[in-house]
Amino acid sequence: MVALAVNSATSQLLLIDMQVKLASVMPAEALQNVVKNCGILAQASSLLAVSTILTEQYPQGLGETLPEIKQYLPSNKPIAKTSFSACNEPKFNQQLHRDKPQVVLAGMEAHICVLQTVLDLLQVGKQVFVVEDATISRSPANKANALARLRGAGCVISNTESVLFEWLGNANHEAFKALSKLIR
C-alpha cells in the first residue's frame, strides 16, 4: 500500500537545479519564496538525517547551486547533468537509495527538469512528493501545467510545512523546536 504521508525514515530529498544563472531568469518574488523554502527543506533534511541529493543542469553554463541553499548542505556534492531527467545520470542513480521508497522533490524548472525527473521516478516505482511552494518555472502557467500533469501521473503535490511536520510526526520529536523556528 502506498503511504499517504512522507516519512523521514523512508524518504530522500531531491533539490533540482537550484542554480545561480537559472535563478536570475525566474520571477523575483516567486524565486525568493522558493529559495527560502528550499533552504528550509535543506535545513530540515540535515536535522532529521534525511539523505539529500542536489543536481545542477549544465553547471558550466547555468552556474553552481545557490549559496543560500548550499550553505545548509556543505558536504553534498551536486550531481552535474545535461539530461533534463536526473534519472538519466548514473551518479544520480547511485545516490538514489533503493530502500527509501519516497522522494521529496523541489527545484526548477517545474515543467522541464522537475517534470521529467518525477515522471521517471514514478516509472521506477518511487512515491514522489513535489513541494509546490519550493518549485518554480519562469512562467507560472508552465508551473501550473506541470503540477497538473504530475498530479494526474500519481505524484503527491505538497508544501514545505506539510513535509516538515510529516517528517517530524510528533511534537515530542527532538528536532521539533528547531524546525518550528524555521517556519516562523
C-alpha positions as a Markdown table, in Angstrom:
| # | Residue | x | y | z |
|---|---|---|---|---|
| 1 | Met | 0.0 | 0.0 | 0.0 |
| 2 | Val | 1.2 | 3.5 | -0.8 |
| 3 | Ala | 1.8 | 5.8 | 2.1 |
| 4 | Leu | -0.4 | 8.9 | 2.3 |
| 5 | Ala | 2.3 | 10.9 | 4.2 |
| 6 | Val | 6.0 | 11.4 | 3.7 |
| 7 | Asn | 8.2 | 9.8 | 6.3 |
| 8 | Ser | 11.8 | 10.9 | 7.2 |
| 9 | Ala | 12.9 | 7.3 | 7.7 |
| 10 | Thr | 11.7 | 6.2 | 4.2 |
| 11 | Ser | 12.4 | 9.3 | 2.1 |
| 12 | Gln | 15.1 | 11.2 | 0.4 |
| 13 | Leu | 15.1 | 14.9 | -0.5 |
| 14 | Leu | 16.0 | 15.9 | -4.1 |
| 15 | Leu | 16.7 | 19.5 | -5.0 |
| 16 | Ile | 16.8 | 20.0 | -8.7 |
| 17 | Asp | 18.9 | 22.7 | -10.4 |
| 18 | Met | 18.7 | 25.5 | -7.9 |
| 19 | Gln | 21.4 | 27.3 | -9.7 |
| 20 | Val | 22.6 | 30.9 | -9.8 |
| 21 | Lys | 22.2 | 31.8 | -13.5 |
| 22 | Leu | 18.9 | 29.8 | -13.8 |
| 23 | Ala | 17.6 | 31.7 | -10.8 |
| 24 | Ser | 18.4 | 35.0 | -12.5 |
| 25 | Val | 15.6 | 34.5 | -15.1 |
| 26 | Met | 12.9 | 33.5 | -12.6 |
| 27 | Pro | 10.1 | 35.8 | -11.4 |
| 28 | Ala | 11.8 | 37.6 | -8.5 |
| 29 | Glu | 9.1 | 37.4 | -5.8 |
| 30 | Ala | 8.3 | 33.8 | -6.5 |
| 31 | Leu | 12.0 | 32.9 | -6.5 |
| 32 | Gln | 12.5 | 34.5 | -3.1 |
| 33 | Asn | 9.9 | 32.2 | -1.6 |
| 34 | Val | 11.2 | 29.1 | -3.4 |
| 35 | Val | 14.8 | 29.7 | -2.3 |
| 36 | Lys | 13.5 | 30.3 | 1.3 |
| 37 | Asn | 11.5 | 27.1 | 1.2 |
| 38 | Cys | 14.3 | 25.0 | -0.4 |
| 39 | Gly | 16.6 | 26.3 | 2.4 |
| 40 | Ile | 14.1 | 25.2 | 5.0 |
| 41 | Leu | 13.9 | 21.8 | 3.4 |
| 42 | Ala | 17.7 | 21.5 | 3.3 |
| 43 | Gln | 18.0 | 22.5 | 7.0 |
| 44 | Ala | 15.2 | 20.1 | 8.0 |
| 45 | Ser | 16.9 | 17.2 | 6.0 |
| 46 | Ser | 20.1 | 17.9 | 7.8 |
| 47 | Leu | 18.5 | 18.0 | 11.2 |
| 48 | Leu | 16.5 | 14.8 | 10.6 |
| 49 | Ala | 19.2 | 12.9 | 8.7 |
| 50 | Val | 17.2 | 12.7 | 5.5 |
| 51 | Ser | 19.6 | 11.9 | 2.7 |
| 52 | Thr | 19.7 | 14.8 | 0.2 |
| 53 | Ile | 20.7 | 14.9 | -3.5 |
| 54 | Leu | 21.5 | 18.1 | -5.3 |
| 55 | Thr | 21.6 | 18.3 | -9.1 |
| 56 | Glu | 22.9 | 21.0 | -11.4 |
| 57 | Gln | 21.9 | 21.3 | -15.0 |
| 58 | Tyr | 24.9 | 22.1 | -17.2 |
| 59 | Pro | 26.8 | 24.0 | -14.4 |
| 60 | Gln | 29.3 | 25.4 | -16.9 |
| 61 | Gly | 26.5 | 27.5 | -18.4 |
| 62 | Leu | 24.0 | 27.8 | -15.6 |
| 63 | Gly | 26.3 | 28.2 | -12.6 |
| 64 | Glu | 26.5 | 26.5 | -9.2 |
| 65 | Thr | 23.8 | 25.8 | -6.6 |
| 66 | Leu | 22.7 | 29.0 | -5.0 |
| 67 | Pro | 24.8 | 29.7 | -1.9 |
| 68 | Glu | 21.6 | 30.3 | 0.1 |
| 69 | Ile | 20.9 | 26.6 | -0.3 |
| 70 | Lys | 24.4 | 25.1 | -0.5 |
| 71 | Gln | 25.2 | 26.6 | 3.0 |
| 72 | Tyr | 22.9 | 24.1 | 4.6 |
| 73 | Leu | 24.3 | 21.1 | 2.7 |
| 74 | Pro | 28.1 | 21.8 | 2.7 |
| 75 | Ser | 29.1 | 18.1 | 2.4 |
| 76 | Asn | 26.7 | 17.5 | -0.6 |
| 77 | Lys | 28.5 | 17.5 | -3.9 |
| 78 | Pro | 25.9 | 18.4 | -6.6 |
| 79 | Ile | 25.5 | 16.0 | -9.5 |
| 80 | Ala | 26.2 | 17.7 | -12.8 |
| 81 | Lys | 23.8 | 16.7 | -15.6 |
| 82 | Thr | 23.0 | 17.5 | -19.1 |
| 83 | Ser | 19.9 | 15.3 | -19.3 |
| 84 | Phe | 16.7 | 17.0 | -18.2 |
| 85 | Ser | 15.7 | 14.0 | -16.1 |
| 86 | Ala | 18.2 | 13.4 | -13.3 |
| 87 | Cys | 17.3 | 9.7 | -13.6 |
| 88 | Asn | 19.4 | 9.5 | -16.8 |
| 89 | Glu | 22.6 | 10.3 | -14.9 |
| 90 | Pro | 24.4 | 7.3 | -13.4 |
| 91 | Lys | 25.7 | 9.3 | -10.5 |
| 92 | Phe | 22.2 | 10.2 | -9.5 |
| 93 | Asn | 21.0 | 6.6 | -9.6 |
| 94 | Gln | 24.0 | 5.7 | -7.4 |
| 95 | Gln | 22.8 | 8.2 | -4.7 |
| 96 | Leu | 19.1 | 7.2 | -5.0 |
| 97 | His | 18.5 | 4.7 | -2.2 |
| 98 | Arg | 16.6 | 1.6 | -3.2 |
| 99 | Asp | 15.5 | 1.2 | 0.5 |
| 100 | Lys | 13.8 | 4.6 | 0.5 |
| 101 | Pro | 10.6 | 4.4 | -1.5 |
| 102 | Gln | 9.7 | 8.1 | -1.2 |
| 103 | Val | 11.3 | 11.1 | -2.8 |
| 104 | Val | 10.5 | 14.6 | -1.7 |
| 105 | Leu | 11.4 | 16.9 | -4.7 |
| 106 | Ala | 11.7 | 20.6 | -5.3 |
| 107 | Gly | 13.6 | 22.9 | -7.6 |
| 108 | Met | 13.5 | 24.4 | -11.1 |
| 109 | Glu | 12.1 | 24.4 | -13.7 |
| 110 | Ala | 8.8 | 22.7 | -12.8 |
| 111 | His | 7.9 | 22.0 | -16.4 |
| 112 | Ile | 11.2 | 20.7 | -17.6 |
| 113 | Cys | 13.8 | 19.0 | -15.2 |
| 114 | Val | 11.4 | 18.6 | -12.3 |
| 115 | Leu | 8.6 | 17.2 | -14.5 |
| 116 | Gln | 10.9 | 14.7 | -16.4 |
| 117 | Thr | 12.7 | 13.6 | -13.2 |
| 118 | Val | 9.4 | 13.0 | -11.4 |
| 119 | Leu | 7.9 | 11.0 | -14.3 |
| 120 | Asp | 11.0 | 8.8 | -14.5 |
| 121 | Leu | 11.0 | 8.3 | -10.7 |
| 122 | Leu | 7.3 | 7.3 | -10.8 |
| 123 | Gln | 8.2 | 4.8 | -13.6 |
| 124 | Val | 10.7 | 3.0 | -11.4 |
| 125 | Gly | 8.2 | 2.8 | -8.5 |
| 126 | Lys | 9.1 | 5.7 | -6.3 |
| 127 | Gln | 6.4 | 7.6 | -4.5 |
| 128 | Val | 7.1 | 11.3 | -5.3 |
| 129 | Phe | 6.1 | 14.3 | -3.3 |
| 130 | Val | 6.6 | 17.6 | -5.2 |
| 131 | Val | 6.8 | 20.6 | -2.9 |
| 132 | Glu | 4.8 | 23.1 | -4.7 |
| 133 | Asp | 6.0 | 26.2 | -2.8 |
| 134 | Ala | 9.6 | 25.2 | -3.3 |
| 135 | Thr | 9.2 | 24.6 | -7.1 |
| 136 | Ile | 9.3 | 27.3 | -9.8 |
| 137 | Ser | 9.2 | 27.9 | -13.6 |
| 138 | Arg | 9.8 | 31.1 | -15.5 |
| 139 | Ser | 6.2 | 31.1 | -16.4 |
| 140 | Pro | 3.5 | 30.5 | -13.7 |
| 141 | Ala | 1.3 | 28.9 | -16.4 |
| 142 | Asn | 4.0 | 26.3 | -17.2 |
| 143 | Lys | 4.4 | 25.5 | -13.5 |
| 144 | Ala | 0.6 | 25.1 | -13.1 |
| 145 | Asn | 0.5 | 22.8 | -16.1 |
| 146 | Ala | 3.5 | 20.7 | -14.8 |
| 147 | Leu | 1.8 | 20.3 | -11.4 |
| 148 | Ala | -1.4 | 19.2 | -13.0 |
| 149 | Arg | 0.4 | 16.7 | -15.2 |
| 150 | Leu | 2.3 | 15.4 | -12.2 |
| 151 | Arg | -0.8 | 15.1 | -10.1 |
| 152 | Gly | -2.5 | 13.2 | -12.9 |
| 153 | Ala | 0.5 | 10.8 | -13.1 |
| 154 | Gly | 0.2 | 9.9 | -9.5 |
| 155 | Cys | 2.6 | 12.3 | -7.8 |
| 156 | Val | 1.6 | 13.9 | -4.5 |
| 157 | Ile | 1.7 | 17.7 | -4.5 |
| 158 | Ser | 2.6 | 19.0 | -1.1 |
| 159 | Asn | 4.1 | 22.1 | 0.6 |
| 160 | Thr | 7.1 | 22.9 | 2.8 |
| 161 | Glu | 5.2 | 22.9 | 6.1 |
| 162 | Ser | 3.4 | 19.7 | 5.4 |
| 163 | Val | 6.6 | 17.9 | 4.6 |
| 164 | Leu | 8.3 | 19.3 | 7.7 |
| 165 | Phe | 5.6 | 18.2 | 10.1 |
| 166 | Glu | 5.1 | 14.8 | 8.4 |
| 167 | Trp | 8.9 | 14.2 | 8.7 |
| 168 | Leu | 8.6 | 15.1 | 12.4 |
| 169 | Gly | 5.5 | 13.1 | 13.0 |
| 170 | Asn | 5.2 | 14.3 | 16.6 |
| 171 | Ala | 5.6 | 17.5 | 18.6 |
| 172 | Asn | 7.7 | 15.5 | 21.1 |
| 173 | His | 10.4 | 14.9 | 18.4 |
| 174 | Glu | 13.8 | 16.2 | 19.5 |
| 175 | Ala | 14.0 | 18.4 | 16.4 |
| 176 | Phe | 10.5 | 19.9 | 16.8 |
| 177 | Lys | 11.6 | 23.3 | 18.3 |
| 178 | Ala | 14.5 | 23.8 | 15.8 |
| 179 | Leu | 12.2 | 23.0 | 12.8 |
| 180 | Ser | 9.4 | 25.2 | 14.2 |
| 181 | Lys | 11.7 | 28.2 | 14.2 |
| 182 | Leu | 12.4 | 27.7 | 10.5 |
| 183 | Ile | 8.8 | 28.5 | 9.6 |
| 184 | Arg | 8.1 | 31.4 | 11.9 |
